[in-house]
């Protein structure tokens, strides 16, 4: 099953193949969790809940069209669920930064020294804070492009927006992010 494309696996899932579903979940769980973690401002529990809800939508497969690229469809579901969560009246609170971040910072530890860890964590916090200050439209495009490695076309398909809009949001988002991080960068030099 690992050699099968996502689209082939999804076709098998639609036919009731649980092994194909397990292969899709295994393949996409960690990248989707990382995407949502960045998108929701570092709330691990919320990210995990949104991943689970996204995968439940995949299992229900009501909106998947055979032959359609799977990855943009999957991330569209995840993005829409995150948007819906933050639009709800009960959630109009500021994002919190928790101890969960420490867990994620050490997941892929290649044993850097303490100074490198401190500097990376500090820079990560600053980038995360700057991303959180961007408008959602810009933040989503930046996270999909730079953290998830989506092509511009995949982003357009995921968000159902024209390619030109993706390019514009990416350009404006990068420019705004650089402007927000310029004071931090000057302090490092």
C-alpha positions as CSV (number, residue, x, y, z in Angstrom):
1,X,0.0,0.0,0.0
2,X,2.9,2.4,0.6
3,X,3.7,2.5,-3.1
4,X,0.1,3.5,-4.0
5,X,-0.7,7.1,-4.7
6,X,-2.9,9.0,-2.3
7,X,-5.6,9.1,-5.0
8,X,-5.4,5.3,-5.4
9,X,-5.6,4.9,-1.6
10,X,-8.6,7.2,-1.4
11,X,-10.4,5.2,-4.1
12,X,-9.8,2.1,-2.0
13,X,-11.0,3.8,1.1
14,X,-14.2,4.7,-0.7
15,X,-14.6,1.0,-1.4
16,X,-14.3,0.3,2.3
17,X,-10.6,-0.7,2.4
18,X,-9.4,-0.2,6.0
19,X,-5.8,-0.9,5.2
20,X,-5.8,1.9,2.6
21,X,-7.3,4.2,5.3
22,X,-4.5,3.2,7.7
23,X,-1.9,3.9,5.0
24,X,-3.4,7.4,4.3
25,X,-3.5,8.2,8.0
26,X,0.1,7.0,8.5
27,X,1.3,9.0,5.6
28,X,-0.5,12.3,6.4
29,X,-1.0,12.5,10.2
30,X,2.3,14.1,11.2
31,X,2.5,16.6,8.3
32,X,-1.1,17.6,8.9
33,X,-0.5,18.0,12.6
34,X,2.5,20.2,12.0
35,X,0.4,22.3,9.5
36,X,-2.5,22.8,11.9
37,X,-0.1,23.4,14.9
38,X,1.4,26.3,13.1
39,X,-2.0,27.5,11.8
40,X,-3.6,27.6,15.2
41,X,-0.7,29.3,17.0
42,X,0.9,26.4,18.8
43,X,-2.0,24.8,20.5
44,X,-1.2,21.1,20.4
45,X,-4.4,19.8,21.8
46,X,-6.5,21.8,19.3
47,X,-4.2,20.7,16.5
48,X,-4.7,17.1,17.4
49,X,-8.5,17.5,17.6
50,X,-8.5,19.2,14.2
51,X,-6.4,16.4,12.7
52,X,-8.8,13.9,14.1
53,X,-11.8,15.8,12.7
54,X,-10.1,16.1,9.3
55,X,-9.4,12.4,9.2
56,X,-13.1,11.7,10.1
57,X,-14.1,13.8,7.1
58,X,-11.8,11.7,4.9
59,X,-13.4,8.6,6.3
60,X,-16.9,10.0,5.4
61,X,-15.5,10.9,1.9
62,X,-18.6,12.8,0.9
63,X,-16.8,15.5,-1.0
64,X,-14.0,13.6,-2.6
65,X,-14.2,13.2,-6.3
66,X,-12.2,10.3,-7.8
67,X,-9.3,11.5,-9.8
68,X,-9.0,14.8,-7.8
69,X,-5.7,15.5,-6.2
70,X,-5.9,14.2,-2.6
71,X,-3.5,16.4,-0.8
72,X,-5.1,19.8,-1.6
73,X,-8.5,18.3,-0.8
74,X,-7.2,17.0,2.6
75,X,-5.6,20.4,3.5
76,X,-8.7,22.3,2.3
77,X,-10.8,20.3,4.9
78,X,-8.2,20.9,7.6
79,X,-8.0,24.7,6.8
80,X,-11.8,25.0,6.8
81,X,-12.2,23.2,10.1
82,X,-9.6,25.5,11.7
83,X,-11.4,28.6,10.2
84,X,-14.7,27.3,11.5
85,X,-13.2,26.8,14.9
86,X,-11.9,30.3,15.2
87,X,-15.1,31.8,13.8
88,X,-17.2,30.3,16.5
89,X,-18.3,32.8,19.2
90,X,-17.0,30.6,22.0
91,X,-13.4,30.9,20.8
92,X,-12.8,34.6,20.5
93,X,-9.9,34.5,22.9
94,X,-6.2,35.1,22.2
95,X,-4.0,32.2,21.4
96,X,-2.0,30.8,24.2
97,X,1.5,29.4,24.1
98,X,1.8,26.2,26.2
99,X,4.3,23.6,27.3
100,X,3.3,21.5,24.3
101,X,5.7,23.6,22.2
102,X,8.6,22.1,24.1
103,X,7.5,18.6,23.1
104,X,7.4,19.6,19.4
105,X,10.7,21.4,19.5
106,X,12.4,18.2,20.6
107,X,10.6,15.7,18.3
108,X,13.3,15.9,15.6
109,X,16.3,16.5,17.9
110,X,19.6,15.9,16.3
111,X,21.3,16.7,19.6
112,X,22.2,20.4,19.1
113,X,23.9,22.1,22.0
114,X,22.0,24.1,24.6
115,X,22.9,27.5,23.0
116,X,21.6,26.3,19.7
117,X,18.4,25.0,21.3
118,X,17.8,28.3,23.1
119,X,18.4,30.3,20.0
120,X,16.2,28.1,17.8
121,X,13.4,28.2,20.3
122,X,13.6,31.9,20.7
123,X,13.6,32.4,16.9
124,X,10.8,29.9,16.5
125,X,8.7,31.8,19.0
126,X,9.3,35.0,17.3
127,X,8.4,33.6,13.9
128,X,5.3,31.9,15.4
129,X,4.3,35.2,17.0
130,X,4.8,37.1,13.8
131,X,2.8,34.5,11.8
132,X,0.0,34.8,14.3
133,X,-0.1,38.6,13.7
134,X,-0.6,38.1,10.0
135,X,-4.1,38.0,8.6
136,X,-5.5,34.5,8.2
137,X,-5.4,34.7,4.4
138,X,-1.7,35.4,4.4
139,X,-0.8,33.0,7.2
140,X,-2.5,30.0,5.6
141,X,-0.7,30.6,2.3
142,X,2.7,31.0,4.0
143,X,2.3,27.9,6.2
144,X,1.2,25.8,3.2
145,X,4.1,27.0,1.1
146,X,7.0,27.1,3.5
147,X,6.1,24.6,6.2
148,X,4.1,22.0,4.1
149,X,6.0,22.4,0.9
150,X,2.9,22.9,-1.3
151,X,3.3,24.1,-4.8
152,X,1.5,27.4,-5.7
153,X,-1.0,25.4,-7.8
154,X,-1.7,23.0,-4.9
155,X,-2.3,26.0,-2.6
156,X,-4.7,27.5,-5.2
157,X,-6.6,24.1,-5.4
158,X,-6.6,23.8,-1.6
159,X,-8.0,27.2,-0.9
160,X,-10.2,27.5,-4.0
161,X,-8.6,30.7,-5.1
162,X,-6.9,31.8,-8.3
163,X,-3.2,31.2,-8.8
164,X,-2.6,35.0,-9.0
165,X,-4.2,35.5,-5.6
166,X,-1.9,32.8,-4.2
167,X,1.1,34.6,-5.6
168,X,-0.1,38.0,-4.3
169,X,-0.9,36.7,-0.8
170,X,2.5,34.9,-0.7
171,X,4.3,38.1,-1.7
172,X,2.4,40.4,0.6
173,X,2.7,37.8,3.5
174,X,6.4,37.4,3.1
175,X,6.9,41.1,2.9
176,X,4.8,41.7,6.1
177,X,6.6,38.9,7.9
178,X,10.0,40.3,7.0
179,X,8.9,43.7,8.2
180,X,7.7,42.3,11.5
181,X,10.9,40.3,12.0
182,X,13.3,43.0,10.9
183,X,13.8,44.4,14.4
184,X,14.5,40.9,15.7
185,X,17.0,40.3,12.9
186,X,18.8,43.6,13.7
187,X,19.1,42.5,17.3
188,X,20.8,39.3,16.2
189,X,23.4,40.9,13.9
